[in-house]
Amino acid sequence: MTDARMRLALGLMLVALLWHPIGHGALRPGFLALAGLGLLVPGALRHAALWLALAALAALRVALDWPLPDN
């Protein structure tokens, strides 16, 4: 995959998180802040820490809502 295609895919994923954030309560602002940061800060889109933080928030959401989350 070319660099331009990779940036497009990563950017679209963050836009999707902004349009339809997951989680509730204190997790939702975290998702929104990280997605906005990834789109607005140059270089953050390809930084592993951003994606690790988003994955950690998603894992925390599943752990907090266990057994209700599906898919």
C-alpha positions in Angstrom: 0.0 0.0 0.0 1.4 3.4 -0.9 2.0 6.1 1.6 -0.9 8.2 0.3 -3.3 5.3 0.5 -2.2 4.5 4.0 -2.7 8.1 5.2 -6.1 8.2 3.5 -7.2 5.0 5.2 -5.9 6.1 8.6 -7.5 9.5 8.2 -10.9 8.0 7.2 -10.8 5.8 10.3 -10.3 8.9 12.5 -13.1 10.7 10.7 -15.4 7.7 11.3 -14.5 7.9 15.0 -15.4 11.6 15.1 -18.7 11.0 13.3 -19.7 8.0 15.4 -17.6 7.8 18.6 -17.8 4.6 20.6 -18.2 4.3 24.3 -20.0 6.5 26.7 -19.3 8.6 29.8 -15.6 9.5 30.2 -14.5 7.3 27.3 -16.2 9.2 24.5 -14.3 12.5 25.0 -11.1 10.5 25.0 -12.0 9.0 21.6 -13.0 12.4 20.2 -9.9 14.1 21.5 -7.5 11.4 20.1 -9.3 11.3 16.7 -9.2 15.1 16.5 -5.6 15.2 17.5 -4.7 12.6 14.9 -6.3 14.7 12.2 -5.1 18.1 13.2 -1.5 17.5 14.4 0.9 16.9 11.6 2.7 13.5 12.0 0.3 12.2 14.6 -1.6 10.2 12.0 1.3 7.8 11.6 2.4 7.8 15.2 2.0 4.5 17.0 1.2 6.1 20.3 -2.1 7.5 18.9 -3.2 4.1 17.7 -2.1 2.4 20.9 -4.1 4.9 22.9 -7.2 4.4 20.8 -6.8 0.6 21.1 -6.4 0.9 24.9 -9.6 3.0 25.1 -11.5 0.5 23.0 -10.2 -2.4 25.2 -11.2 -0.4 28.3 -14.7 0.1 26.9 -15.1 -3.6 26.3 -13.8 -4.4 29.8 -16.1 -1.8 31.5 -19.3 -2.9 29.6 -18.6 -6.7 29.8 -20.9 -8.8 28.9 -22.9 -6.2 27.0 -20.5 -5.2 24.1 -20.9 -7.2 21.0 -19.2 -7.4 17.7 
